[in-house]
């Protein structure tokens, strides 16, 4: 079971903070809308929608908000016609960055993405420029708190269910699968009474770029924060890895 980077832990804590502020609620609702529009409003026949609803409930998004988002996506309510896009680029130090968005104005969003990259020392690239550095994987996060199994038991259960890998993070375990196996692995975990804090199809870097310079690390984090703060951005992925020498740095 491989250890996870300090950057992963920083992102994990930041995500919790965002949820408290309510910013994550908008992203969760938008994901429900997009999922319902793509595969219908019935979560029993739309796995992506089921995962989006589960994640929204785990973050305490009110049920009324969830139902409104489903209705908007399924065409039963008024709502923006969101389009899913991916942008690719490089950040300071040559780190690769992938950005997933849901926007109702492609031209506006393209200009704003280009501006954010440029302002923060990065470059927006062409389609395919960094995408080859990432692999699409299912990811299931299990919080450490109140677990009835130890690390070895969780790893064995996940691997026997069809998972590819299990990584140990500070506050959780991350279980990775091929996208096609994610639903099966998820069900085995639920049947074993293991809580799933978050489930998603994510882009996982095949190779990581280690950054040891603190000023460069701060610039990368500022770029990622700026991207994640944009209203249209759903997720940001990077192959950025903090060096061990920066483990206790104030970032």
MARBA-84189 format. One line per 8 residues: their letters; for each residue x, y, z of C-alpha. Coordinates in pm, whole numbers, plus 32768, in hexadecimal, padded with zeros to 4 digits. Example, Ala and Ser with C-alpha at 12.3 -4.5 7.8 and 13.67 -1.06 7.14 Angstrom:
<rs>
as	84CE/7E3E/830C ~ 8557/7F96/82CA
</rs>
This chain:
<rs>
xxxxxxxx	8000/8000/8000 ~ 80B3/8134/7F86 ~ 80C2/827D/8044 ~ 801E/83B3/7FB7 ~ 80B7/850A/7F85 ~ 8091/8630/8072 ~ 7FEB/86E8/7F51 ~ 7ED6/85E1/7F4F
xxxxxxxx	7E9B/861F/80C0 ~ 7E97/8799/8089 ~ 7D8E/876C/7F7A ~ 7CC5/8683/8058 ~ 7CB8/8780/8173 ~ 7C70/889C/8080 ~ 7B4B/87DD/7FEE ~ 7AB4/87BD/8149
xxxxxxxx	7AE3/8932/8181 ~ 7A3E/8984/8035 ~ 7913/88AC/8090 ~ 78E9/8966/81D8 ~ 78E6/8AB1/811E ~ 77E0/8A2F/8030 ~ 78B1/8A55/7EF5 ~ 78BB/88DE/7EC0
xxxxxxxx	773E/88D3/7EC4 ~ 772F/8988/7D78 ~ 7821/8893/7CD8 ~ 7766/8767/7D63 ~ 7617/87E9/7CE5 ~ 76AB/8831/7B8F ~ 7736/86CF/7B7A ~ 75DB/8646/7BC6
xxxxxxxx	7545/8721/7AB2 ~ 7648/86B1/79B3 ~ 762A/8542/7A17 ~ 74AD/8548/7A02 ~ 74BA/85F6/78B1 ~ 75B2/84F6/7829 ~ 750D/83B7/78A8 ~ 73AF/8409/7925
xxxxxxxx	731F/845F/7A79 ~ 7303/82FE/7B05 ~ 7435/82AB/7BDD ~ 73E2/8137/7BC7 ~ 742E/8140/7A54 ~ 7534/8254/7A5B ~ 766A/81F7/7B22 ~ 770C/834B/7AF8
xxxxxxxx	75D5/83F2/7B86 ~ 75CA/82FD/7CA9 ~ 7735/8350/7D00 ~ 76F1/84C6/7CE1 ~ 75C7/84A9/7DCE ~ 768E/83D9/7EC8 ~ 77A9/84D8/7EC7 ~ 76B2/85F5/7EF5
xxxxxxxx	760F/8546/801D ~ 7764/84FC/80B7 ~ 77AE/8673/80A6 ~ 765A/86C0/8145 ~ 75C2/8766/8014 ~ 744F/878F/806E ~ 7362/8694/7FCD ~ 7294/87AD/7F34
xxxxxxxx	73C9/882B/7E7E ~ 7413/86CB/7E02 ~ 72B3/869A/7D7D ~ 72B3/87EE/7CCF ~ 73FF/879B/7C29 ~ 7379/864A/7BAE ~ 7241/86F2/7B22 ~ 730F/87FC/7A70
xxxxxxxx	73F1/86F5/79D5 ~ 72D1/8617/796E ~ 7221/873D/78CA ~ 710B/8765/79C8 ~ 7182/88B7/7A44 ~ 721B/89F7/79C5 ~ 7395/89F9/79B9 ~ 74CD/8A4B/78F8
xxxxxxxx	753A/8964/77E2 ~ 7690/8901/7865 ~ 7799/8877/777C ~ 78B2/879B/7800 ~ 7A11/8801/7797 ~ 7B7A/87AA/77E6 ~ 7C9C/889D/77D4 ~ 7E09/8836/77DD
xxxxxxxx	7F40/88FB/7830 ~ 8086/8922/78EB ~ 80CB/89D1/7A32 ~ 8210/8A5B/7AC5 ~ 8324/8956/7AC9 ~ 828B/88A3/79A0 ~ 817E/87F0/7A6B ~ 805A/876C/79A1
xxxxxxxx	7EFB/87EA/79EF ~ 7DA9/8767/797A ~ 7C6D/8830/79BE ~ 7B0A/87A6/79A8 ~ 79F1/88A4/7982 ~ 787A/88C2/7954 ~ 782A/8A0A/78A5 ~ 770A/8AB4/77F6
xxxxxxxx	77F4/8B94/772E ~ 791C/8AE8/7686 ~ 79B8/8C25/75F6 ~ 79AF/8CE3/7740 ~ 7A41/8BBE/7800 ~ 7B5A/8B89/7704 ~ 7BCE/8CF0/7729 ~ 7BBC/8CE4/78A3
xxxxxxxx	7C81/8B9C/78B2 ~ 7D8E/8C2F/77D2 ~ 7DA2/8D63/78B2 ~ 7DBD/8C98/79F6 ~ 7ED5/8BBE/796B ~ 7F96/8CE8/78E2 ~ 7F6D/8DC0/7A19 ~ 7FF5/8CA9/7AF8
xxxxxxxx	8128/8C46/7A2F ~ 8088/8B2F/7965 ~ 802A/8AEC/77FE ~ 7EE1/8A6B/7773 ~ 7F2D/8952/767D ~ 7E82/88A9/755A ~ 7DA1/8779/7584 ~ 7E7F/864C/75C4
xxxxxxxx	7FAB/8716/7634 ~ 7FAE/8681/7794 ~ 7E88/8591/778E ~ 7F6F/8470/7738 ~ 8010/8498/7891 ~ 7ECC/8435/7943 ~ 7DFD/82F8/7958 ~ 7C8A/82F0/79A4
xxxxxxxx	7C47/822E/7AE5 ~ 7B2A/81F7/7BD3 ~ 7B7E/8277/7D30 ~ 7ACB/821C/7E73 ~ 7B32/82CE/7FB4 ~ 7AFA/8225/8104 ~ 7B29/8300/823B ~ 7C09/826D/8349
xxxxxxxx	7B22/82D6/8463 ~ 7A59/81BE/8509 ~ 7AD3/80AD/841E ~ 7A9B/7F47/848A ~ 7BAF/7EC2/83A9 ~ 7D27/7EF8/83A9 ~ 7DEF/7F63/8278 ~ 7E48/7E02/8209
xxxxxxxx	7CDD/7D8F/821A ~ 7C66/7EB8/814F ~ 7D73/7E86/8049 ~ 7D27/7D10/8029 ~ 7BAF/7D4F/800F ~ 7BDA/7E5C/7F07 ~ 7CD2/7D97/7E33 ~ 7BFE/7C5C/7E3E
xxxxxxxx	7AD3/7D2D/7DCE ~ 7B95/7D9F/7C9A ~ 7C4C/7EDB/7D08 ~ 7D9E/7F2F/7C6F ~ 7E3F/7FDC/7D98 ~ 7E07/8067/7EF6 ~ 7EBD/819B/7F75 ~ 7ED5/8208/80DF
xxxxxxxx	7E95/8378/8120 ~ 7E9C/8439/8265 ~ 7D24/842F/82A2 ~ 7CA9/832A/81AB ~ 7CF4/8209/80C1 ~ 7CDF/8240/7F4A ~ 7C75/810E/7E82 ~ 7CB5/8117/7D0B
xxxxxxxx	7C06/8049/7BFF ~ 7BDC/8044/7A88 ~ 7A9A/810A/7A43 ~ 79DD/7FD0/79DE ~ 7A25/7F28/7B2F ~ 79D1/8051/7C0C ~ 7862/7FFA/7C40 ~ 78B4/7E90/7C9F
xxxxxxxx	79C7/7EF5/7D93 ~ 78EA/8003/7E2A ~ 77D4/7F08/7E6A ~ 78C4/7E14/7F16 ~ 793F/7F2B/7FFB ~ 77DB/7F93/8051 ~ 7777/7E29/8091 ~ 789D/7E14/8184
xxxxxxxx	7816/7F45/8240 ~ 7939/8023/81DA ~ 78DE/8196/81BC ~ 792C/8238/806D ~ 7976/83A9/8098 ~ 799C/83F5/7F28 ~ 7986/8334/7DE1 ~ 79E7/83B4/7C89
xxxxxxxx	7A8A/836B/7B3D ~ 7BCD/8433/7B54 ~ 7D02/8471/7A80 ~ 7E32/83D8/7B2B ~ 7F92/8443/7ABD ~ 806A/8329/7A35 ~ 81A7/83E5/7A9C ~ 81D8/84F8/7B9B
xxxxxxxx	82B3/862F/7B90 ~ 835A/8670/7CDF ~ 837D/87DD/7D43 ~ 8484/882F/7E4D ~ 848D/89AA/7E29 ~ 8399/8A4B/7F1D ~ 8357/8B82/7E4A ~ 830C/8AAD/7D1B
xxxxxxxx	8227/89D1/7DEC ~ 816A/8B05/7E65 ~ 8139/8B7A/7CFE ~ 80B0/8A27/7C96 ~ 7FC0/8A1E/7DBC ~ 7F4E/8B82/7D6F ~ 7F04/8B1D/7C06 ~ 7E41/89EA/7C75
xxxxxxxx	7D7F/8AB6/7D78 ~ 7D29/8BBB/7C70 ~ 7CA9/8AAF/7B85 ~ 7BDF/8A00/7C94 ~ 7B43/8B4D/7CFB ~ 7AB1/8B83/7BA0 ~ 7939/8B4B/7B9E ~ 7942/8A66/7A6C
xxxxxxxx	7A5B/8984/7AE7 ~ 79F2/8834/7B75 ~ 7B45/878C/7BAA ~ 7CB7/87D8/7B7D ~ 7DB9/86C3/7B53 ~ 7F34/86E5/7B5A ~ 806C/860D/7B65 ~ 8104/8700/7C60
xxxxxxxx	81B2/8656/7D87 ~ 8245/870A/7EB4 ~ 83A5/86A0/7F13 ~ 83DA/860F/806E ~ 84AE/873E/80C4 ~ 8371/8813/80B0 ~ 82A1/872A/818B ~ 8292/8826/82A7
xxx	829B/8962/81D2 ~ 818C/8A6A/81F8 ~ 80DB/8A5E/80AA
</rs>
